[in-house]
Amino acid sequence: MNYIFGLIKEIWILLLEMAPYLILGFFIAGLLYIIISKEKIYKHFSRNNLLSIIKASLFGVPLPLCSCGVIPVAAHLRKEGAGKSSTLSFLTSTPTTGVDSIMATYSLLGPLFAVIRPVAAFIGGIVAGSLNSIFDGEKVKKIHEKYSCSICNIDQPHTHSLWEKVKVMFRYGFFDLVEDVWKWLAIGIAAGGMISFFIPEKIISAYLGSSIIAYPVMLAISIPMYVCATGSIPIAASLILKGMSPGAGLIFLIAGPATNTATLSFVGGKLGKKSLIVYLIAIIFTSLAFGILVDQIWYASGKDMALISGGMKMLPQYVKVGSAIILLLLMVRAAFKKHDKKITNKGMVLKVPDMTCNKCVKTIEETLMKVKGVKEVNINLRSKKVEVLGKASRSIIISTIKKAGYSPGKS
């Protein structure tokens, strides 16, 4: 029982430190969702030049999308005419950080990581896009501007009341977004607590305290692994507090969220093998370069722990506890909410194997409902099946799902 209570205590401590900043981050994410319209973002990615690459990387930094959720957005950019280089820049910078993870990074890892992480994401996106532009001479047609409302599915220009915007802002920030990340956030906090409680400090400092060993080890673990930008924070924080090099922790924070097997498959399949190689080189180079930079700054400061430790010490305890309770309630709601619809077999049924999260479900459903002749869409994430009822042809449905960034097959 002592072990159980000790583990729960460490997990609760991590949750208290992260919760206020996560709540603030989810709020800002919802605000960005209604302020920055999709067409304003998409129209800036139309060229394979440095300006488009910088814009793509800059736009990607605050967006709270994981390496899974960013795939359909990147696919949409390509469909609308964005260049490979701009798309790759966006793919690199977006999952590495976001407004929610920036806040959480500060709460557990302090000011140095909170500043370096988004800067690294921005530079990484530019590196990836620029290298791809050098090795890929693709000519991109100018994209046509298309109205896209973040609040409803209507494509014609219109307006919404302030109350409608506020409702959508809170729904997206505190419900939709939490539903997308709760699992990985919970895994990250639990893993951080287990590392903090079970792994002796001597083991971490002995084997991962040296950057020569820690850097390649963290790269090898991070590249194929799926972990979201926020969920990776408590893991890195626990390892650093146990004696791992701060630079190695940053490598995990960059390479882990930026890559996973699904993202690598998407880049290789949709953008080509050259782009995949460039993508990996950019991630490795950026994570190593900024990992070294963090270590050098930390050593130069005399290993000042204030630079790499949580910045929430001045917050009142009731704010931490209240935020933790709210966050837990939101996560529990997300965990028990039923997303899967029943497949009735009354319509056209397709298997979509690369549909992996609720963001994927929402993207496919919203895209298909805009197709003329589609009356109803039933999606079952567990079985990875999409059922479409209506008069739309099979070829149009398949083409629409592909344009959304997915690969439909036979049921």
MARGU-523742 format. One record per residue: residue in three letters; x negated, y negated, z of N, C-alpha, C in turn. Coordinates in steps of 0.001 Angstrom, whole numbers, plus 500000, padded with zeros to 6 digits. Each point is the difference from the previous one (the first is absolute). Last residue first. Layout:
N
AlaXYZXYZXYZ;...
//
This chain:
411
Ser514184502755452876500441500269501364499739501451500393;Lys496993497049496424501204500814500082500328500302501453;Gly497289495591499371499897501278499305501297500750500103;Pro497438494632500745501107500960500128499773501264499189;Ser496967495953502120499888501044498984501103501025500165;Tyr499010494278501185500072501367500493500053501003498842;Gly500163494948500019498705500469500508499975501424500475;Ala503434497138497680499914499597501405498718500506500658;Lys501114501210495581499654498580500009499884499460501420;Lys501486504435499371498587499883499645499542498548500035;Ile504551500924500654499231500446501170498501499882499725;Thr502885499050496427500141498985501052499190500357501234;Ser500299503114496406499183498840499617500030498927501078;Ile502811503725500533498598500403500148499075498825499702;Ile504573499321499232499744500145501433498535500356500251;Ile501502499831495558499939498653500565499676500060501486;Ser500660504059497717498759499367499546499838498598500580;Arg504000502465500787498876500555500751498695499305499629;Ser504617497234499454499375501214499457498795500424500836;Ala504556497366501793498660499735499452499347501303499562;Lys504387499383502255499933500308498578498633499745499380;Gly501199501483505336500386498967499056499816500443498574;Leu497496501245504922501343500217499487500394498828499118;Val495280502498502151500606498823499385501360500372499429;Glu495857501781503727501211500331499252500646498716499506;Val494962502018501941500790498818499683501189500442499167;Lys496018502345503646500945500066498890500789498703499868;Lys496642501994503380499442499189498907500870500083498745;Ser500596501833504620499888500919498855499410499318498771;Arg500477497406503928499429501260500465499801500984498849;Leu502202495784499340498549499898500090499363501326500384;Asn504548498676497364499630500803501158498479500058500063;Ile504207496855497518498588500381500083499744500756501302;Asn504095498030496329499763500725501252498561500492500018;Val503394496210497233498685500637500096499865500643501376;Glu504051497888496234499573500384501349498648500692499941;Lys502045497941496124501019499683500998499533500270501424;Val497963498837494695499731500709501260501017499544501053;Gly499780498086495579500599501333499977499774500797501267;Lys496567496193498695501382500013499527500522501435499937;Val496150498322503432500148500597498671501476500054499629;Lys498216498595504277500056498915499023500206500513498578;Met499366502864503812501315499371500091500163498833499041;Leu495792502323500490500996500785499264501381499346500020;Thr496456498017502487499692499958498568501067500720499193;Glu500215500112504730500319498662499501499763499892498499;Glu498789504069502130501450499786500064500385498646499415;Ile495401501084500410500645500811498961501501499740499966;Thr497521497879503420499588499501498682500718500741498887;Lys500604501454504474500675498731499759499678499454498611;Val497764503905501415501433500258499855500742498720499629;Cys495445499672501106500173500652498698501482500209499712;Lys498862498458504224499793498930499020500184500544498591;Asn500051502999503600501270499286499860499898498830499033;Cys496587504052499175500412499222501177501308499268499718;Thr497636502955496770499449500437501290500498499235501223;Met500195501592494450500841499164500857499711500424501438;Asp498199502183496041499179498938500582500831498957500737;Pro501994503864497715499029500466501003499171498909500655;Val504888500607497672498995498933499937498948500298501075;Lys504378502480497041498997500131501051498975498885499821;Leu505427500149498466498593500017499598499115500140501222;Val505532500398498057499071500152501114498577500132499474;Met505370498204498566498676500373499499499011500026501172;Gly505052500773501390499393499130499007498668500543499519;Lys502678502076503330501047499598499063499445499103498889;Asn497846501958504100499880500787498760501136499717499021;Thr498773498035504515501283500657499743499963500949498809;Ile496538497945503919500029500217498556501242500826499685;Lys499119496587504315500267501357499539500035500039498484;Lys496988496453502835501374500213499581500156501426499473;Asp496312497452503562500295500921498917501498500109499725;His498021497443503617499854499342498698500467500892498854;Lys500677499264505660500073500964498906499968499259498663;Lys497972498777505128500892499591498924499935501013498868;Phe497277500045504046501235500794500001500984499592498906;Ala495699497823500634499723501436500028501267500831499859;Ala500182495224500370499476500413498693499793501515499936;Arg501297498138504116501081499870499022499559500488498630;Val496743499748503300500921501126500275501168499966499018;Met496992496410499846499369501210499490500891501229500215;Leu501378495833501782500014499929498532499415501282499383;Leu499800499544504669501385500168499578500121499986498471;Leu495773499073501902500366501402500199501429500275499531;Leu498500495540500005499342500775498953500353501480500109;Ile501549497141503380500672499697498727499415500842498877;Ile497874500279504162501323500628500059500763499775498689;Ala495840497869500522499818501445499885501339500728499998;Ser499940495348500773499680500301498607499859501498499775;Gly500616498503504417501202499757499204499791500345498538;Val496266500221502873500955501069500301501270499845499166;Lys496713496598499648499489501270499502501024501119500179;Val500993495842501838500036499899498536499527501317499385;Tyr499746499477504657501385500213499582500169499888498484;Gln495767499138502080500329501415499982501426500242499521;Pro497225495658498306500628500494501230500398501474499854;Leu495838497853497264501447500164499900500561500535501316;Met495272499318498989500686498854500570501523500132499932;Lys496877503262498145499896499982501464500785498850500636;Met499209501765495229501304499777500604499964499804501508;Gly496654501176496238500176498585500266501293499665500701;Gly496288504511499560501323499413499827500110498553500415;Ser495213501783498431501003500522500930501260499162499904;Ile495630499242497788500624501209499461501006500627500961;Leu497465495905500901500210499931498559500801501171499462;Ala498550499674504555501132499097499756500319499895498515;Met496196502393501802501237500772499892501217499119499737;Asp494651499396498785501049499337500770501337500724499785;Lys495025500687498652501056500998500233501083499452500931;Gly496537497265498192499598500690501220501020501033500423;Ser500031497302495948500686499382501135499586500614501334;Ala498404501718495844499468498641500154500628499282501197;Tyr501609504275498750498657500118500588499410498612500262;Trp504129500144497772500157500484501372498644500116500703;Ile500134498859495436500555498907500803500084500404501464;Gln498656503307496978498960498972500115500483498823500856;Asp503067503464498936498969500471500934498924498946500221;Val503306499100496776500574500001501350498966500422501031;Leu498765500265495446500139498606500439500531499919501428;Ile499794504226497874498658499527500361500066498574500546;Gly503949501718498307499632500748501197498634499571500513;Phe501533498317495919500599499297501137499772500743501308;Ala498326501977496033499451498644500103500549499267501219;Leu501720504321498920498628500066500499499420498598500227;Ser504302500333498071500030500482501383498598500059500600;Thr500430498791495413500584498984500889499961500442501457;Phe498555503094496651499090498846500095500525498974501010;Ile502749503710499028498792500423500721499057498814500215;Ile503860499264497386500377500288501391498764500347500823;Ala499417499382495356500332498731500656500337500208501477;Ile499229503804497285498754499257500196500268498703500769;Leu503724502564498705499257500649501075498698499249500312;Tyr502549498455496341500769499853501244499241500583501182;Val498327500662495631499798498613500445500667499769501346;Ile500778504117497943498609499927500444499683498605500549;Leu504226500612498081499896500779501236498588499924500568;Ser500866498088495787500560499174501075499911500718501341;Lys498709502380496186499059498899500231500472499135501173;Lys502835503474498464498876500491500796498984498900500306;Gly505265498696499136498882500656499323498844500358500923;Leu504662498082500698499028498991499572498780500601499321;Lys503712502700501661500636498838499373499007498981499447;Gly498563504149502261500999500338498994500544498807499241;Gly496776499519503583499427500813498932500987500273498885;Val501515497694503843499013499178499288499414500770498825;Phe502948502354502849500695498958499242499022499179499169;Ser498268503222502973500672500654498878500696498976499112;Leu498072498501503990498950500381499060500597500655498757;Thr502912498998503529499533498779499333498938500313498962;Ala501541503554502683501066499538499117499569498752499220;Thr497106501825503337500037500849498808501069499536499011;Asn497996496232502979500463501326500386500145500803498719;Thr498177494656501904499968501194499153500721501169500660;Ala499666495568501972499913499685498564500105501226499119;Pro499934500077504962501266499529499425499954499804498477;Gly495897501513502082501123500852500363501315499539499387;Ala495885497452499570500103501146499094501203500884500296;Ile499143496146502826500094499601498590500294501203499101;Leu499364500537504705501130499096499834500192499553498557;Phe496234502673501245501221500788500119501235499133499745;Ile495898497824500151500021500869498821501274500848499997;Leu499090497415503790500534499192498906500069500811498711;Gly498011502024503737501431499823500230500642499197498883;Ala495379500447500042500604501263499585501511499949500203;Gly497504496370501580499998500021498538500628501269499441;Pro499313499536504687501132499199499518500100499988498477;Ser497824504173502737499598498730499407501223499217499522;Met500667503463503999499715500027498564499627498609499509;Gly501383501270504620498591499867499638499680500072498528;Lys504313499932502578499256501168500478498530499963499584;Leu503108496700498580499879499872501455499236501169500613;Ile500993500133495393499034498932500273499776499841501505;Leu503307503047498525498659500496499659498933498958500329;Ser504544498790500539499620501010500990498592500516499748;Ala501883496986496878499735499336501277499527500990501052;Ala501421501616495761498702499324499918499635499361501339;Ile504235501919499742498989501052499845498606499371499995;Pro503812497161500062499705500612501306498959501113499933;Ile501232497843495806499390499101500984499721500672501346;Ser502341501811495959498562500265500108499340499223501138;Gly504664499498498704499754501242500723498531500321500191;Thr501391496232497347500279499793501419499675501236500825;Ala499503500111495278499118498949500513500188499776501493;Cys501135504902498149500397498644499634499088498981500684;Val498883505094498198500258499272501250500335498568499616;Tyr498367505060497670501057498985499973500151499400501395;Met495477502364497412500992499988501080501062498934499780;Pro495858500944497360501151500846499658501162499888500970;Ile496122497135500744500409499920498594501176500924499659;Ser497729499767504502500983498984499637500552500122498591;Ile496439502793502005501295500245500636501075499097499397;Ala495547499470498578500437501343499612501381500325500573;Leu497889495953501294500399499956498580500570501344499562;Met498173499701504315501274499300499928500494499875498564;Val495740501941500700501036500835500622501371499331499882;Pro496104497638498559500445501044499064501090500906500565;Tyr498375496561502975500518499451498746500454501104499032;Ala497793501072504235501413499616500095500579499518498670;Ile495298501159500591500880501171500051501460499589499887;Ile496799496618500023499523500913498955500884501247499932;Ser500532496676503446500688499694498743499593500948498880;Ser500185501045505377499037499667498948500732499787498683;Gly502410501366503741499437498712500368498993499518498977;Leu502398504293500187500523498970499113499521498605500369;Tyr498542503973502408500075500444498608500494498928499033;Ala499384499228504815498835500782499584500018500304498507;Ser503646497746502189498832499119499919498768500749499492;Ile503999502485500708500181499012498937498751499146499833;Ile500020503091503561500010500710498710500095499005498847;Lys500288498434504520498635500413499649499940500658498625;Glu504181498746502109499291498879499379498611500398499527;Pro504081503569500324499034499309500859499238498919499246;Ile505047501861498965498630500065499478499051499197500895;Phe504827500335500962499361501314499968498520499995499611;Phe502941495948500393500139500812501203499117501250499990;Ser500220496821496278499611499264501203499979500896501236;Ile501584501761495919498558499738499904499507499337501284;Met504596500627499628499313501285500197498486499838499944;Gly502734496228499039500097500379501408499262501284500307;Gly500310498603495512499134499096500759500002500332501478;Ala502965502320497222498625500437499754499009499132500768;Ala504535498771500134499794501257500725498565500494499845;Ile501274496209497540499966499679501431499735501254500825;Gly500519500573495337498801499222500301499869499688501479;Ile503910502130498405498852500919499928498720499268500389;Ala503884497421499641500080500891501162498820500962500042;Leu500409497230496251499698499179501164499999500867501264;Trp501365501914496018498540499847500004499547499123501161;Lys504648500671499440499357501303500184498492499855500124;Trp502737496160499011500100500464501396499228501290500233;Val500694497173495802498706500162500671500068500666501364;Asp503835499082496940498903500421499133498732500357500773;Glu503894498228502170500298501342499496498872500532499133;Val499792495556501492499726500922501107500261501445499572;Leu501133496626496955498545500115500127499615500956501127;Asp504632499055499290499417500667498832498505500242500180;Phe502059497666503609500643501282499747499336500739498831;Phe498686495585501624500146500811501219500679501354499778;Gly498986496759496347498873499970500925500115500995501136;Tyr503582499512496752498767500487499378498879500101501021;Arg504098498245501464500198501393499560498716500566499414;Phe500125495433501188499910500875501172500183501471499619;Met500433496833496532498670499845500592499819500954501182;Val504244499604497976499086500807499191498590499958500582;Lys503226497281502038500351501407500182499041500914499245;Val499613495343499362499539500382501339500280501476500260;Lys501640498131496001498541500108499962499437500456501344;Glu504616499092499672499672501193499214498488500226499969;Trp501555496051501999500329501161500830499666501310499278;Leu499576495878497683498936500154500990500239501242500855;Ser502105500144495123500104499131501164498849500272500961;His499533500728494628500559500657501176500028499007501158;Thr499833500007494047499516499569501317500678500812501110;His498497500702494382501092499681500913499400499580501332;Pro498715502219494632499717498956500991501236499647500838;Gln499538504950497962500291498661499494499728498958501086;Asp499703504831500597498838499468499282500230498597499435;Ile501846503226504403500429499207498854498787499327499352;Asn500283502812504113499558500630498760500397499214498753;Cys498826497915505109500981500904499395499452500545498681;Ile497198497409502879501115500205500910501044500966499444;Ser495994498286497762499566500850501105501163500390500909;Cys499869498728494520500423499541501314499578500987501078;Ser498325498483494847500177501163500865500298499523501412;Tyr499240498330494377500511499684501323500216501293500792;Lys496310499151496111501300500625500220500450499730501420;Glu496048498641495831500524499745501335501421500567500111;His496035501929496853501159499134499944500566499838501406;Ile494698500945498392501241500568500514501131498988499883;Lys495525500658496820500581499146501022501333500572500465;Lys496161503263498221500983499059499479500571499177501152;Val495031502376499679501308500024500636500909498939499398;Lys495327503215498977500648498734499697501436500063500509;Glu495188502733501443501425500007499674500515498588499734;Gly495430502203501000500285498845499146501456499898499604;Asp496664502136504094501241500256499266500371498756499216;Phe496167500204502922499950501310499336501249500324499190;Ile499552495847502440498737500159499262500001501279499171;Ser503605499082502939500050499087498853498752500127499132;Asn500242502331504085500860500626498998500086499149498740;Leu497648498291503688499284501137499418500821500668498908;Ser502097496562502400498909499468499172499209501120499335;Gly503477501083503128500525499433498762498911499527499056;Ala498735501640504281500619501066499207500492499469498658;Val498280496866503090498938500897499521500571501068499090;Ile503037497158502201499280499282498935498910500879499401;Gly502357501672503711500871499918498835499322499313498828;Gly497740500136504116500074501334499399500872500020498766;Ile499778496076502625498779500186499214500016501357499302;Phe503583499134502922500021499041498887498789500194499088;Ala500206502511503977501048500449499077500036499110498759;Ala497132498757503497499490501187499308501013500519498992;Val501356496513502790498976499504499062499436501158499187;Pro503033501012503473500658499440498816499024499434498983;Arg497979501800503983500803500992499283500755499415498795;Ile497326497309503129499235500745498994500890500914499170;Val501858497525503697499571499116498907499348500796498873;Ala501400502272503895501198499349499472499667499076498830;Phe496521502147502493500686500918499100501212499339499348;Leu497721497440503204499080500334498911500674500911498981;Pro502324498677504101499938499017498920499104500389498824;Gly502253503958503161499457498673500198499819499160498749;Leu501923504628501048498594499936499605499417498592500012;Leu504660501210501232499174501094500516498512499814499744;Ser503341496705498663500428500423501328499096501066500600;Tyr499436498346495493499559499027501016500315500501501401;Thr501613502547496441498542500080500040499452499056501069;Ala504594499868498987499669501157500835498486500166500132;Met501616496608497150500371499699501382499581501136500938;Ile499424500705495441499089498938500425500258499655501463;Ser502884503043497782498754500609500480498970498959500427;Asp504189498552498198500246500781501210498704500560500569;Val499946497621495891500241499098501132500227500768501299;Gly496890502369496542501338499445499861500266499136501216;Thr496043503685497290500436499113501076501395499487499702;Thr497918503334497294498932499864500980500403499138501184;Pro502628500921495864500165500932501129498973499834501111;Thr499821496908496096501300500058500676500061500975501181;Ser496156499234496843500148499066501123501256500233500817;Thr498985502732496092498899500051500958500250499135501225;Leu503011500130496248499990501310500653498943500092501088;Phe500155496134497237501162500036500902500029501310500784;Ser496776499608496666499695499043501054501098500000501063;Leu500689502489496113499031500670500872499600499096501164;Thr502815498210496699500708501053500722499072500698500983;Ser498153496829497085500833499338500999500736501025500857;Ser497485501687496423499114499394500993500783499300501111;Lys502247501892496234499453501033500880499184499385501131;Gly503822496899497930498810500703499544499538501051500997;Ala505230498350499208498783499643500736498820500828499513;Gly504835500209498594498934499480499151498743499581500722;Glu504245502265501492500319498626499623498891499350499177;Lys499468504381501787501134500034499075500338498605499483;Arg496700500489503362499521500505498709501112499962498960;Leu501138498896504395499125498971499432499512500406498614;His502406503134502494500875498963499460499179498884499366;Ala497727503371502291500559500545498756500908498979499325;Ala498292498964504227498935499932498995500502500519498652;Val502881500409503612499838498578499694498944499821498914;Pro500755504366501737501061499547499102499911498527499632;Ile496634501660503036499975500671498697501142499544499091;Val499233498785504737499487499075498990500060500603498594;Gly501216502425504037501004499031499598499547499050498911;Cys496929503147501881501085500714499329501017499006499448;Ser496382498496502561499448500509498742501000500842499239;Cys502068496248503170498970501018500204499510500491498641;Leu502067495003501392500249501246499270498859500981500252;Pro501390494909501264499917501157500898500373501304499306;Leu497719495027498344501133500905499815499842501257500855;Pro496742496244499533501011499924501065501129501016499890;Val496254500058496715499510499992501387501114499928501044;Gly500474499707495025500099501303500643499653499990501479;Phe499645496172497090501403500318500261500134501308500772;Leu495689498736498584500495499069501021501451500294500358;Ser497958502403496460499410500392501282500547499140501134;Ala501306498921495626500540501318500359499490500439501368;Lys498251496010498137501398499839500403500589501325500481;Ile495681500087498171499991499315501304501424499839500522;Ile499529501726495680499487500970500972500011499402501408;Ser501080497234496364501082500954500239499599501024501059;Leu496685496972498604501057499285500713501167500941500342;Leu496336501564497329499668499881501411501116499329500789;Asn501461502593495549498937499052500323499843499876501517;Asn503208502467496873498882500753500565498831499071500325;Arg505577498927499899498734499977499259498934500831500713;Ser504627499151501604500116500348498586498685500051499233;Phe502015499066504760499084501127499784499837500353498523;His503006496670502210498616499556500135498987501101499683;Lys504890500468500137499606499216498833498545499531500055;Tyr502226502537503626499690500775498803499426499161498851;Ile501561498013504157498776500780500156499598500622498674;Lys504005497632500285498919499041500212498654500709500141;Glu504049502485499691499573499489498689498884498977500124;Lys501979501932503960499187500937499237499490499399498691;Ser500937496865504318500776500830499079499078500841499126;Ile499521497656504943499215500250498780500766500951499098;Ile502102498779504051499417498747499501499299500204498660;Ile502009503581502604501038499152499401499442498712499408;Tyr497061503192502059500829500766499066501043499126499317;Leu497190498400503548499336500024498696500870500670498948;Leu501531500099504429500033498634499495499373499920498609;Gly499773504063502361501357499746499539500144498616499400;Ala495897501087501976500192500809498793501392499783499422;Ile498966498073504149499362499263498903500173500740498683;Phe501564502166503869500786498791499749499432499220498811;Phe497636503726501563501207500437499299500893498804499664;Gly496160499175502642499640500361498628501203500439499182;Leu500511499137504618499769498751499276499688500281498532;Ile500377503723502768501309499341499897499879498702499218;Leu496023502220501020500754500729498986501372499361499796;Tyr497297498368503428499503499569498699500688500740498865;Pro501066501148504502500370498602499722499569499530498619;Ala498785504593501374501414499713499744500319498529499723;Met495590502209501298500343499801498592501384499403499789;Glu498173501124504390499085499052499368500419499662498571;Leu502410503271502522500164498676500597499138498955499297;Leu499495504545498779501269499453499515500235498593500541;Leu496279502417501572499815499614498601501264499342499449;Ile500294501806504291499102498835500019499768499482498578;Trp502402504022500569500803498845500387499168498720500012;Ile497827504115499225500838499660498848500827498750500295;Glu497430501778503502499122499422498975500796499581498774;Lys502340502250503467499551498685500452499130499320498944;Ile501373504458499323501119499071499807499597498572500401;Leu496905503435500866500132499762498554501106498993499720;Gly499449501397504439498841499213499577500069499649498530;Phe503237502909501831500223498623500438498846499079499586;Ile499532504588499059501141499459499256500237498542500359;Tyr496703502399502385499576499778498615501124499336499195;Asn500929501361504384499113498839500022499531499637498595;Met502557503933500731500822498787500000499144498736500000;
//
